């Protein structure tokens, strides 16, 4: 025969486990529910204070924190692009928009034929102005443009861009 105490203790152990497993599962579920945050109400909009009407920022060599860095290529006062402000044709083109299509020599000087975003071809000589620079030199295989850098974070205010006849560009 079997020992009644052994059977009794085995039955009690099984009953204790049967009662403990659901309790542990409920505790784990409560912890999981506590980890998921309840739905929060939408945040209230806070009106930021505006500067007084007579406020004037003195940069004194520092960057103006009120000027957006995203729209660096735009004129902050006008809010318009330099090319649209300057006009049509070569004076309205940016250096990045110019593509050299041909170079010819006439009366001892080099003349370049360039096309812009409008698809038209224009002739330019040394000294002709662009929206953001000036044609510095026209050579047999390239056009050198002195570009005005309109970047408040840049230390250099001008850079030399060389546009080649056979494609490509070199910036110094």
MARBARO-599003 format. One record per atom (N, C-alpha, C): atom name; residue in one letter; residue number from 1; x, y, z negated. Coordinates in steps of 0.2 Angstrom, whole numbers. Atoms other than C-alpha are relative to their C-alpha. Example, Ala and Ser with C-alpha at 12.3 -4.5 7.8 and 13.67 -1.06 7.14 Angstrom:
BEGIN
{N a 1 {4 -6 0}}
{CA a 1 {62 -22 -39}}
{C a 1 {4 6 0}}
{N s 2 {-4 -6 1}}
{CA s 2 {68 -5 -36}}
{C s 2 {-4 5 -3}}
END
This chain:
BEGIN
{N x 1 {4 -6 0}}
{CA x 1 {0 0 0}}
{C x 1 {4 6 0}}
{N x 2 {-4 -7 0}}
{CA x 2 {5 18 2}}
{C x 2 {-1 3 -7}}
{N x 3 {0 -4 6}}
{CA x 3 {8 30 -12}}
{C x 3 {-5 5 1}}
{N x 4 {5 -5 -1}}
{CA x 4 {-7 41 -15}}
{C x 4 {3 7 -1}}
{N x 5 {-3 -6 0}}
{CA x 5 {4 55 -20}}
{C x 5 {3 3 6}}
{N x 6 {-3 -2 -6}}
{CA x 6 {13 55 -4}}
{C x 6 {-5 2 5}}
{N x 7 {6 -2 -4}}
{CA x 7 {-3 55 6}}
{C x 7 {-3 6 -2}}
{N x 8 {3 -6 2}}
{CA x 8 {-10 68 -4}}
{C x 8 {5 6 1}}
{N x 9 {-4 -6 -2}}
{CA x 9 {5 80 -2}}
{C x 9 {1 1 7}}
{N x 10 {-1 0 -7}}
{CA x 10 {6 76 16}}
{C x 10 {-7 4 3}}
{N x 11 {7 -3 -2}}
{CA x 11 {-13 81 18}}
{C x 11 {0 8 -2}}
{N x 12 {0 -7 2}}
{CA x 12 {-10 97 8}}
{C x 12 {5 4 4}}
{N x 13 {-5 -4 -5}}
{CA x 13 {5 102 19}}
{C x 13 {-3 1 6}}
{N x 14 {3 -1 -6}}
{CA x 14 {-5 100 34}}
{C x 14 {-6 5 0}}
{N x 15 {5 -5 1}}
{CA x 15 {-19 110 27}}
{C x 15 {3 7 -1}}
{N x 16 {-4 -7 1}}
{CA x 16 {-7 124 22}}
{C x 16 {2 3 6}}
{N x 17 {-2 -3 -6}}
{CA x 17 {0 125 39}}
{C x 17 {-6 2 4}}
{N x 18 {6 -2 -4}}
{CA x 18 {-17 125 47}}
{C x 18 {-3 7 -2}}
{N x 19 {3 -7 2}}
{CA x 19 {-22 140 36}}
{C x 19 {5 5 1}}
{N x 20 {-5 -5 -1}}
{CA x 20 {-5 149 38}}
{C x 20 {1 2 7}}
{N x 21 {-1 -2 -7}}
{CA x 21 {-4 148 57}}
{C x 21 {-5 6 3}}
{N x 22 {4 -6 -2}}
{CA x 22 {-19 159 60}}
{C x 22 {1 7 -3}}
{N x 23 {-2 -6 4}}
{CA x 23 {-14 171 47}}
{C x 23 {6 3 3}}
{N x 24 {-6 -3 -3}}
{CA x 24 {3 173 55}}
{C x 24 {-2 3 7}}
{N x 25 {2 -2 -6}}
{CA x 25 {-5 175 72}}
{C x 25 {-4 7 -1}}
{N x 26 {3 -6 1}}
{CA x 26 {-16 189 65}}
{C x 26 {4 5 -2}}
{N x 27 {-5 -5 2}}
{CA x 27 {-2 198 57}}
{C x 27 {4 2 6}}
{N x 28 {-4 -1 -6}}
{CA x 28 {8 197 74}}
{C x 28 {-4 5 4}}
{N x 29 {4 -4 -4}}
{CA x 29 {-7 204 83}}
{C x 29 {-1 7 -3}}
{N x 30 {1 -7 3}}
{CA x 30 {-9 219 71}}
{C x 30 {6 4 1}}
{N x 31 {-6 -4 -1}}
{CA x 31 {9 223 73}}
{C x 31 {1 2 7}}
{N x 32 {0 -2 -7}}
{CA x 32 {7 223 92}}
{C x 32 {-4 5 1}}
{N x 33 {5 -6 -1}}
{CA x 33 {-8 234 91}}
{C x 33 {3 6 -3}}
{N x 34 {-3 -6 3}}
{CA x 34 {1 246 80}}
{C x 34 {6 3 4}}
{N x 35 {-6 -3 -4}}
{CA x 35 {16 247 92}}
{C x 35 {-3 4 6}}
{N x 36 {3 -3 -5}}
{CA x 36 {4 252 106}}
{C x 36 {-3 7 -3}}
{N x 37 {3 -6 3}}
{CA x 37 {0 271 103}}
{C x 37 {-7 1 2}}
{N x 38 {7 -1 -2}}
{CA x 38 {-18 276 103}}
{C x 38 {0 6 5}}
{N x 39 {0 -5 -5}}
{CA x 39 {-23 287 117}}
{C x 39 {0 7 -3}}
{N x 40 {-1 -7 3}}
{CA x 40 {-18 305 114}}
{C x 40 {-4 5 4}}
{N x 41 {3 -5 -4}}
{CA x 41 {-28 320 118}}
{C x 41 {5 4 4}}
{N x 42 {-5 -4 -4}}
{CA x 42 {-21 331 132}}
{C x 42 {3 6 -4}}
{N x 43 {-4 -5 3}}
{CA x 43 {-8 344 127}}
{C x 43 {-3 7 2}}
{N x 44 {3 -7 -1}}
{CA x 44 {-14 362 125}}
{C x 44 {5 4 4}}
{N x 45 {-4 -5 -3}}
{CA x 45 {-7 375 137}}
{C x 45 {2 5 -4}}
{N x 46 {-2 -5 4}}
{CA x 46 {4 387 128}}
{C x 46 {2 6 5}}
{N x 47 {-2 -6 -4}}
{CA x 47 {5 405 136}}
{C x 47 {7 2 -3}}
{N x 48 {-7 -3 2}}
{CA x 48 {24 410 136}}
{C x 48 {-1 7 -1}}
{N x 49 {0 -7 1}}
{CA x 49 {27 427 130}}
{C x 49 {4 4 6}}
{N x 50 {-3 -4 -6}}
{CA x 50 {31 440 144}}
{C x 50 {4 5 -3}}
{N x 51 {-4 -6 3}}
{CA x 51 {45 453 142}}
{C x 51 {-4 6 0}}
{N x 52 {3 -6 0}}
{CA x 52 {40 470 138}}
{C x 52 {1 4 7}}
{N x 53 {0 -3 -7}}
{CA x 53 {36 482 153}}
{C x 53 {7 4 1}}
{N x 54 {-6 -4 -1}}
{CA x 54 {52 492 150}}
{C x 54 {6 -4 -1}}
{N x 55 {-6 4 0}}
{CA x 55 {64 477 149}}
{C x 55 {4 0 6}}
{N x 56 {-5 1 -6}}
{CA x 56 {79 477 160}}
{C x 56 {6 -4 -2}}
{N x 57 {-6 5 1}}
{CA x 57 {92 463 161}}
{C x 57 {6 3 3}}
{N x 58 {-6 -2 -2}}
{CA x 58 {110 469 162}}
{C x 58 {5 -6 0}}
{N x 59 {-4 6 -1}}
{CA x 59 {120 455 170}}
{C x 59 {7 0 -3}}
{N x 60 {-6 -1 2}}
{CA x 60 {137 461 166}}
{C x 60 {5 -6 2}}
{N x 61 {-5 5 -2}}
{CA x 61 {146 448 176}}
{C x 61 {-3 -7 -1}}
{N x 62 {3 6 2}}
{CA x 62 {134 434 170}}
{C x 62 {-5 -2 6}}
{N x 63 {6 2 -5}}
{CA x 63 {121 424 181}}
{C x 63 {-6 3 -4}}
{N x 64 {6 -2 2}}
{CA x 64 {104 431 179}}
{C x 64 {-4 -6 -1}}
{N x 65 {4 6 1}}
{CA x 65 {94 418 170}}
{C x 65 {-7 0 3}}
{N x 66 {6 0 -2}}
{CA x 66 {78 424 177}}
{C x 66 {-1 -1 8}}
{N x 67 {0 1 -8}}
{CA x 67 {83 421 196}}
{C x 67 {0 -7 1}}
{N x 68 {1 7 -1}}
{CA x 68 {78 404 202}}
{C x 68 {6 -2 4}}
{N x 69 {-5 3 -3}}
{CA x 69 {92 393 207}}
{C x 69 {-2 -4 6}}
{N x 70 {3 4 -6}}
{CA x 70 {81 383 219}}
{C x 70 {0 4 6}}
{N x 71 {1 -4 -6}}
{CA x 71 {78 398 231}}
{C x 71 {6 4 1}}
{N x 72 {-6 -4 -1}}
{CA x 72 {96 403 233}}
{C x 72 {1 3 6}}
{N x 73 {-1 -3 -6}}
{CA x 73 {95 406 251}}
{C x 73 {-5 5 2}}
{N x 74 {5 -6 -1}}
{CA x 74 {80 418 250}}
{C x 74 {2 6 -4}}
{N x 75 {-2 -6 3}}
{CA x 75 {82 436 246}}
{C x 75 {-5 1 -5}}
{N x 76 {4 0 6}}
{CA x 76 {75 438 229}}
{C x 76 {-5 6 0}}
{N x 77 {5 -6 0}}
{CA x 77 {68 456 231}}
{C x 77 {-5 -1 6}}
{N x 78 {4 0 -6}}
{CA x 78 {60 452 248}}
{C x 78 {-4 -6 0}}
{N x 79 {4 6 0}}
{CA x 79 {55 434 245}}
{C x 79 {0 -3 7}}
{N x 80 {0 2 -7}}
{CA x 80 {59 431 264}}
{C x 80 {7 -3 2}}
{N x 81 {-6 2 -3}}
{CA x 81 {72 422 274}}
{C x 81 {4 5 3}}
{N x 82 {-5 -5 -4}}
{CA x 82 {87 432 281}}
{C x 82 {-2 0 7}}
{N x 83 {0 0 -7}}
{CA x 83 {84 426 298}}
{C x 83 {-7 3 3}}
{N x 84 {7 -3 -2}}
{CA x 84 {65 431 299}}
{C x 84 {1 8 -1}}
{N x 85 {0 -7 1}}
{CA x 85 {70 448 292}}
{C x 85 {4 4 5}}
{N x 86 {-5 -4 -4}}
{CA x 86 {84 452 304}}
{C x 86 {-3 0 7}}
{N x 87 {2 -1 -7}}
{CA x 87 {75 449 321}}
{C x 87 {1 -7 4}}
{N x 88 {0 5 -5}}
{CA x 88 {75 438 336}}
{C x 88 {7 -1 3}}
{N x 89 {-6 1 -3}}
{CA x 89 {89 431 346}}
{C x 89 {6 -2 -4}}
{N x 90 {-6 1 4}}
{CA x 90 {107 430 340}}
{C x 90 {0 3 -7}}
{N x 91 {0 -3 7}}
{CA x 91 {105 442 326}}
{C x 91 {-5 -3 -5}}
{N x 92 {5 4 4}}
{CA x 92 {91 431 319}}
{C x 92 {2 -7 -2}}
{N x 93 {-2 7 1}}
{CA x 93 {101 415 319}}
{C x 93 {5 -1 -6}}
{N x 94 {-5 2 6}}
{CA x 94 {110 407 304}}
{C x 94 {6 -4 3}}
{N x 95 {-6 3 -2}}
{CA x 95 {127 400 306}}
{C x 95 {-1 -8 1}}
{N x 96 {2 7 0}}
{CA x 96 {120 382 303}}
{C x 96 {-4 -1 6}}
{N x 97 {4 1 -5}}
{CA x 97 {108 384 317}}
{C x 97 {3 1 7}}
{N x 98 {-3 -1 -7}}
{CA x 98 {120 389 331}}
{C x 98 {4 -6 2}}
{N x 99 {-3 6 -3}}
{CA x 99 {126 375 343}}
{C x 99 {4 3 6}}
{N x 100 {-4 -2 -6}}
{CA x 100 {140 379 356}}
{C x 100 {-2 -4 6}}
{N x 101 {2 4 -6}}
{CA x 101 {134 374 373}}
{C x 101 {5 1 5}}
{N x 102 {-5 -1 -6}}
{CA x 102 {148 381 384}}
{C x 102 {4 6 -2}}
{N x 103 {-4 -6 1}}
{CA x 103 {163 393 384}}
{C x 103 {3 1 7}}
{N x 104 {-3 -2 -6}}
{CA x 104 {169 403 399}}
{C x 104 {4 6 -1}}
{N x 105 {-4 -6 1}}
{CA x 105 {182 416 402}}
{C x 105 {-2 5 5}}
{N x 106 {2 -5 -5}}
{CA x 106 {177 432 410}}
{C x 106 {4 6 -2}}
{N x 107 {-4 -6 1}}
{CA x 107 {188 447 413}}
{C x 107 {6 0 -6}}
{N x 108 {-6 1 5}}
{CA x 108 {202 440 402}}
{C x 108 {-3 -2 -7}}
{N x 109 {3 1 6}}
{CA x 109 {190 437 387}}
{C x 109 {-4 -6 0}}
{N x 110 {4 6 0}}
{CA x 110 {182 421 381}}
{C x 110 {-8 2 -2}}
{N x 111 {8 -1 2}}
{CA x 111 {162 421 380}}
{C x 111 {-3 -7 -1}}
{N x 112 {3 7 2}}
{CA x 112 {153 407 372}}
{C x 112 {-8 1 1}}
{N x 113 {8 1 0}}
{CA x 113 {135 401 376}}
{C x 113 {-2 -4 -5}}
{N x 114 {3 3 6}}
{CA x 114 {126 396 361}}
{C x 114 {-7 -1 0}}
{N x 115 {7 1 0}}
{CA x 115 {109 389 358}}
{C x 115 {-2 0 -8}}
{N x 116 {3 -1 7}}
{CA x 116 {98 392 342}}
{C x 116 {-6 -5 -1}}
{N x 117 {5 5 1}}
{CA x 117 {83 383 335}}
{C x 117 {-6 1 5}}
{N x 118 {5 -1 -5}}
{CA x 118 {72 391 348}}
{C x 118 {1 -3 6}}
{N x 119 {-1 4 -6}}
{CA x 119 {80 381 361}}
{C x 119 {3 4 6}}
{N x 120 {-3 -4 -5}}
{CA x 120 {86 396 371}}
{C x 120 {8 1 0}}
{N x 121 {-7 -1 0}}
{CA x 121 {104 399 376}}
{C x 121 {2 8 1}}
{N x 122 {-3 -7 1}}
{CA x 122 {113 416 372}}
{C x 122 {7 0 1}}
{N x 123 {-7 -1 0}}
{CA x 123 {130 423 376}}
{C x 123 {2 4 -5}}
{N x 124 {-3 -4 6}}
{CA x 124 {141 429 362}}
{C x 124 {7 1 1}}
{N x 125 {-7 -2 -1}}
{CA x 125 {157 438 361}}
{C x 125 {3 1 -7}}
{N x 126 {-3 -1 7}}
{CA x 126 {169 441 346}}
{C x 126 {-3 7 -2}}
{N x 127 {3 -6 3}}
{CA x 127 {161 454 335}}
{C x 127 {-8 0 0}}
{N x 128 {7 1 1}}
{CA x 128 {143 449 338}}
{C x 128 {-2 -2 -7}}
{N x 129 {2 2 7}}
{CA x 129 {133 448 322}}
{C x 129 {-6 -5 0}}
{N x 130 {6 5 1}}
{CA x 130 {122 433 316}}
{C x 130 {-3 3 -6}}
{N x 131 {4 -2 6}}
{CA x 131 {110 434 302}}
{C x 131 {4 -1 -6}}
{N x 132 {-4 1 6}}
{CA x 132 {123 427 289}}
{C x 132 {7 1 2}}
{N x 133 {-7 0 -2}}
{CA x 133 {139 431 298}}
{C x 133 {2 4 6}}
{N x 134 {-2 -4 -6}}
{CA x 134 {149 438 312}}
{C x 134 {4 -5 4}}
{N x 135 {-5 4 -4}}
{CA x 135 {158 430 327}}
{C x 135 {6 3 0}}
{N x 136 {-7 -3 1}}
{CA x 136 {176 432 323}}
{C x 136 {4 -1 6}}
{N x 137 {-4 1 -6}}
{CA x 137 {184 424 338}}
{C x 137 {-3 -6 4}}
{N x 138 {2 5 -5}}
{CA x 138 {180 414 354}}
{C x 138 {6 -3 3}}
{N x 139 {-6 3 -3}}
{CA x 139 {193 402 360}}
{C x 139 {-2 -5 5}}
{N x 140 {2 5 -6}}
{CA x 140 {194 389 374}}
{C x 140 {-4 -6 -2}}
{N x 141 {3 6 2}}
{CA x 141 {187 375 364}}
{C x 141 {-5 1 -6}}
{N x 142 {4 -1 6}}
{CA x 142 {178 383 349}}
{C x 142 {-2 7 -1}}
{N x 143 {3 -7 2}}
{CA x 143 {169 398 341}}
{C x 143 {2 0 -8}}
{N x 144 {-1 0 7}}
{CA x 144 {175 404 324}}
{C x 144 {-5 6 -3}}
{N x 145 {5 -4 3}}
{CA x 145 {162 412 313}}
{C x 145 {2 2 -7}}
{N x 146 {-1 -2 7}}
{CA x 146 {165 422 297}}
{C x 146 {-7 1 -3}}
{N x 147 {6 1 3}}
{CA x 147 {150 417 287}}
{C x 147 {0 3 -7}}
{N x 148 {1 -3 6}}
{CA x 148 {143 427 272}}
{C x 148 {-3 -5 -5}}
{N x 149 {3 5 5}}
{CA x 149 {140 415 257}}
{C x 149 {-5 4 -4}}
{N x 150 {5 -3 4}}
{CA x 150 {124 419 249}}
{C x 150 {-2 -5 -6}}
{N x 151 {1 5 5}}
{CA x 151 {126 408 234}}
{C x 151 {3 4 -7}}
{N x 152 {-2 -3 6}}
{CA x 152 {127 416 216}}
{C x 152 {5 -4 -4}}
{N x 153 {-5 4 4}}
{CA x 153 {137 402 209}}
{C x 153 {7 -1 4}}
{N x 154 {-6 1 -4}}
{CA x 154 {150 402 223}}
{C x 154 {5 6 -2}}
{N x 155 {-5 -6 1}}
{CA x 155 {167 412 219}}
{C x 155 {2 3 7}}
{N x 156 {-1 -3 -7}}
{CA x 156 {170 414 238}}
{C x 156 {-6 3 3}}
{N x 157 {6 -4 -3}}
{CA x 157 {159 427 246}}
{C x 157 {0 -1 8}}
{N x 158 {-1 1 -7}}
{CA x 158 {165 423 264}}
{C x 158 {3 -7 1}}
{N x 159 {-4 6 -2}}
{CA x 159 {170 407 273}}
{C x 159 {0 0 8}}
{N x 160 {-1 0 -7}}
{CA x 160 {176 403 290}}
{C x 160 {-2 -7 3}}
{N x 161 {3 6 -2}}
{CA x 161 {166 391 300}}
{C x 161 {2 -1 8}}
{N x 162 {-2 1 -7}}
{CA x 162 {173 384 317}}
{C x 162 {-5 -5 3}}
{N x 163 {5 4 -4}}
{CA x 163 {160 377 329}}
{C x 163 {4 -2 6}}
{N x 164 {-4 2 -5}}
{CA x 164 {168 366 342}}
{C x 164 {-5 -1 6}}
{N x 165 {4 1 -6}}
{CA x 165 {162 364 360}}
{C x 165 {-2 -7 1}}
{N x 166 {2 7 -1}}
{CA x 166 {162 345 360}}
{C x 166 {-4 -2 -6}}
{N x 167 {3 3 6}}
{CA x 167 {152 344 344}}
{C x 167 {4 1 -6}}
{N x 168 {-4 0 6}}
{CA x 168 {157 345 326}}
{C x 168 {1 7 -3}}
{N x 169 {0 -6 3}}
{CA x 169 {160 358 314}}
{C x 169 {6 0 -6}}
{N x 170 {-6 0 5}}
{CA x 170 {175 363 302}}
{C x 170 {-1 6 -4}}
{N x 171 {1 -6 4}}
{CA x 171 {173 374 287}}
{C x 171 {6 1 -4}}
{N x 172 {-5 -1 4}}
{CA x 172 {187 382 278}}
{C x 172 {-1 6 -5}}
END
